[in-house]
Every structure is written in structure tokens, then in C-alpha cells.
Amino acid sequence: MEPKPTRQKPKTVAEYLDIGCGRCKYGGTPQCKVHSWEKEIRQLRRIITECGLEEEIKWDCPCYTHQGKNIAMVAAFKDYAFISFFKGSLLQDEKRLLHKPGENSQASRLFKFTNPDQIIQTESTIKAYIYEAVEVEKAGLEVVFKKNPEPMPEELEQKLSENAKLKEAFEALTPGRQRGYILHFSQPKQSQTRVSRIEKCIPKIIEGKGFHDR
């Protein structure tokens, strides 16, 4: 008998590996993307904890911290598992292994993996990136964000003025997530299309998710 889907949010990493992040309709089922990349996630988890980072669940995924500061996350998308460095743009990345999670991402960077052997073969490099990310945090370095260089479309301003809950949620998003939505909403030439895009994204914004989050 197939397990029933669940939108239950994981409270521990063990629960995350069992039911996934709980964000989509496949939570707790074999179709959950976490199950597709479980071996890779477990390998990455082992490597990160060996580097001495603390482990907890944040934003429904395994998050790793040093002295209370966020360093990295481990999770999975449909096509790969990954480590996401919160301040990845500040890493030297001499081997050019890091990727932007979205075209307009300013801070975070992903280290993508598609099989366990790839992780094992690059373990020393992964650890080097983790240690460098910790040193970035220890040094107090900060990413200088571009504060919404694109103008906010009038349709979005109108929706925010009409919906206090939406306004509060949008303003609570990181600058990068705000900018991602502004770019997405501004693309159509027709006002009606811009409004339609905004309305479709309102639930995600209220949940605190970025446009590229699942």
C-alpha cells in the first residue's frame, strides 16, 4: 500500500529524510525528491558534521551553523542534491564549482551533486569550501546587496497597499527574494498579465518563499 502524502513539516533531520520538507504534494511518498537523493544527502550531512558544524532544521531543511551563524544548508531539487552556502558569493571558488540558485541571486551559491561517488571524490574540496565559509563568518564579512535596483511595478505596489498581510510578508523577504519577484512581475508588457503573475505568487510570498523556491 502506497504511503499517503503529507504536508507535515520536519522537526529533525531524521524526519526530513523520512518525509521530506513537506512543501509539496509528494511529502512522505517515494516520489519525494528527498528520497531520490537520499544517499547524496546523507553523504553531504556526514561531511558537514565532520567539519564541526551544528545541525538543525530551518526553512524545513537541514541547516548547519557555527556559533549560531548560518553557514550552509543541504537539500535536493528534482535534478540534484546540493549544499547551499549562505554567503557563497564571498567564497573564492577558484575551481568554479559553485552555481547561483537563480539568475539574480546575490549571496547564496550551490555546490551541486548527482551521485554519491562524485561527493566522495570531491570530499576534500567540499570540506575546504565549508571551512572557508566558516572563516568568512568569523571575519564578519557581509554580502553587499543591491537594494531592488529595478523599480517596483505599480500593480505590485497596489496589491501591497490593499493587503497588509501580503505587504508584511513581502517586506520580510530577503532582498534577493524581493528582487526575484520584482523581476518576474515586471517582465510582461500588459498590466493584466502582471496582475495575474502577482496573484499566482501571493501564497508563496505569504509562506516566506522566493520565486524559485518549491
C-alpha positions in Angstrom: 0.0 0.0 0.0 1.4 3.4 -1.0 2.0 5.8 1.8 -0.3 8.8 2.0 1.2 12.2 1.1 1.8 14.5 4.0 2.4 18.3 4.3 3.9 17.7 7.7 7.0 19.8 8.3 10.1 18.0 9.6 11.3 18.9 13.1 14.5 16.9 12.9 16.9 15.8 10.1 15.7 12.2 10.6 12.2 13.4 9.9 13.4 15.3 6.9 15.0 12.1 5.5 11.8 10.3 6.2 9.1 12.7 4.9 11.0 15.4 3.1 10.5 19.1 3.5 6.7 18.9 3.5 6.3 21.7 0.9 4.8 19.8 -1.9 2.2 17.1 -2.5 4.7 14.3 -2.6 5.8 14.7 1.1 6.2 11.3 2.7 5.9 9.3 -0.6 8.5 7.6 -2.7 8.1 10.4 -5.3 9.5 13.0 -2.8 12.7 14.5 -4.2 14.5 13.9 -0.9 14.1 10.2 -1.4 15.5 10.5 -4.9 18.7 11.9 -3.5 18.9 10.4 0.0 22.3 8.8 -0.5 23.8 12.1 -1.6 22.1 14.0 1.3 23.4 11.5 3.8 27.0 11.8 2.4 26.8 15.6 2.5 25.4 15.5 6.0 28.3 13.3 7.2 30.9 15.6 5.6 29.5 18.8 7.1 29.1 17.4 10.6 32.7 16.1 10.4 33.6 19.8 9.9 32.2 20.6 13.3 29.1 22.5 12.4 25.9 22.3 14.4 22.9 20.7 12.8 19.2 21.8 13.0 16.1 22.2 10.8 15.5 25.7 9.3 13.2 26.5 6.5 12.1 22.9 6.5 15.7 21.6 5.5 18.9 20.6 7.3 20.8 23.8 8.2 24.3 24.0 9.5 25.6 26.7 11.8 28.8 27.9 13.5 28.3 29.7 16.9 24.7 30.4 15.9 25.5 31.8 12.4 24.1 30.2 9.3 26.8 28.6 7.2 25.1 26.2 4.8 22.1 24.1 4.0 21.7 20.6 2.5 18.6 19.8 0.3 17.5 18.4 -3.0 15.9 19.7 -6.1 14.4 17.5 -8.8 17.7 17.1 -10.7 20.4 17.1 -8.0 21.3 17.3 -4.3 23.2 20.3 -3.1 25.0 22.3 -0.4 23.9 25.9 -0.4 26.3 28.4 1.2 24.5 31.4 2.6 27.4 33.7 1.7 28.7 31.7 -1.2 29.3 34.8 -3.3 32.1 35.7 -0.9 33.9 32.4 -1.3 36.9 32.4 -3.7 35.6 29.4 -5.6 38.9 29.0 -7.5 37.7 25.8 -9.1 34.4 27.4 -10.3 32.2 24.7 -8.7 29.5 27.0 -7.3 26.3 28.0 -9.0 23.8 30.7 -8.5 20.4 29.2 -7.4 18.7 31.8 -9.5 19.9 34.3 -12.2 19.6 37.2 -9.9 20.9 35.6 -6.7 23.3 37.9 -4.9 24.5 35.9 -1.8 23.9 32.2 -1.8 25.7 29.7 -4.0 25.1 26.0 -4.7 27.5 23.1 -4.9 25.5 20.5 -7.0 25.9 16.7 -6.9 24.2 14.0 -8.9 25.7 10.8 -7.5 27.4 9.6 -4.2 30.7 8.9 -6.0 31.0 12.5 -7.1 30.7 13.5 -3.4 33.3 11.0 -2.2 35.8 12.0 -4.9 35.5 15.7 -4.1 35.2 15.3 -0.3 38.4 17.3 0.5 37.3 20.1 -1.8 33.8 20.2 -0.1 35.4 20.4 3.3 37.7 23.2 2.1 34.7 25.2 0.9 33.0 24.6 4.3 36.0 25.7 6.3 36.3 28.8 4.1 32.6 29.6 4.6 33.2 29.4 8.4 36.2 31.8 8.2 34.1 34.2 6.2 31.6 34.2 9.0 34.2 34.5 11.7 35.7 37.5 9.9 32.3 39.2 10.0 32.2 39.6 6.2 28.8 40.7 4.7 27.4 40.5 1.2 26.6 44.0 -0.1 23.2 43.7 -1.6 21.8 45.8 -4.4 18.6 47.1 -2.9 16.0 46.5 -5.6 17.7 48.4 -8.4 14.6 47.7 -10.6 11.5 49.8 -9.9 8.6 48.0 -8.3 5.7 47.7 -10.8 2.6 49.7 -9.9 0.5 46.6 -9.8 2.6 45.2 -7.0 2.5 48.4 -5.1 -1.3 48.4 -5.4 -1.6 44.8 -4.1 0.7 45.6 -1.2 -1.4 48.6 -0.2 -4.6 46.6 -0.4 -3.3 43.6 1.6 -1.5 44.3 4.9 -0.6 40.6 5.3 1.0 40.4 1.9 2.9 43.7 2.5 4.3 42.4 5.7 5.3 39.1 4.2 6.9 40.7 1.1 8.9 43.2 3.3 10.1 40.2 5.4 11.7 38.5 2.4 15.4 38.8 1.8 16.4 41.5 -0.7 17.3 38.8 -3.2 13.9 37.2 -3.0 12.2 40.6 -3.3 14.2 41.4 -6.4 13.4 38.0 -7.9 9.6 38.7 -7.6 10.0 42.2 -8.9 11.9 41.0 -12.0 9.2 38.3 -12.6 6.3 40.7 -12.2 7.9 43.4 -14.3 8.5 41.3 -17.4 5.1 41.3 -19.1 4.1 44.3 -21.1 0.4 44.0 -20.3 -0.8 45.2 -16.9 -3.4 42.4 -16.8 -0.6 39.8 -17.2 1.5 41.5 -14.4 -1.5 41.3 -12.1 -2.1 37.7 -12.9 1.5 36.8 -12.1 1.3 38.7 -8.8 -1.9 36.9 -7.8 -0.4 33.5 -8.6 2.6 34.2 -6.4 0.7 35.6 -3.3 0.5 32.2 -1.5 4.3 31.7 -1.9 5.1 35.2 -0.7 2.9 34.8 2.4 4.7 31.5 3.1 8.0 33.3 3.0 9.2 31.6 -0.1 11.2 33.1 -3.0 10.0 32.8 -6.6 12.4 29.9 -7.3 11.6 28.1 -4.1 9.5 25.0 -4.3 
